């Protein structure tokens, strides 16, 4: 599987803005062909060990059955709409793609 993990840092890191970004992830980015697992949520305040990277507000995790499904997802209308509507809110976006086994 291909793990597609995206970490969003927002210009407005208020609880309302974070909740809106999580909701947008759920609205536009799940239930696509080839998605094996989907989750989106916010950085937890309680995760503050020295090894925790806390330089984000919203995390998106989408696991695809293969690279072809990932590549197709990049061009679907919902993904493009998500980017168009939310990109102005992003201070930084970090994407980590990796091969995983379960």
Buried (B, 14 or more C-beta within 10 A) or exposed (E): BBBBBBBBBBEEBEEEBBEBBBEBBBEBBBEBEBBBEBEBEBBEEEEEEEEEEEEBBBBBBBBBEEEEBBEBBEEBEBBEEBEEEBEEBBEEBEEEEEEEEE
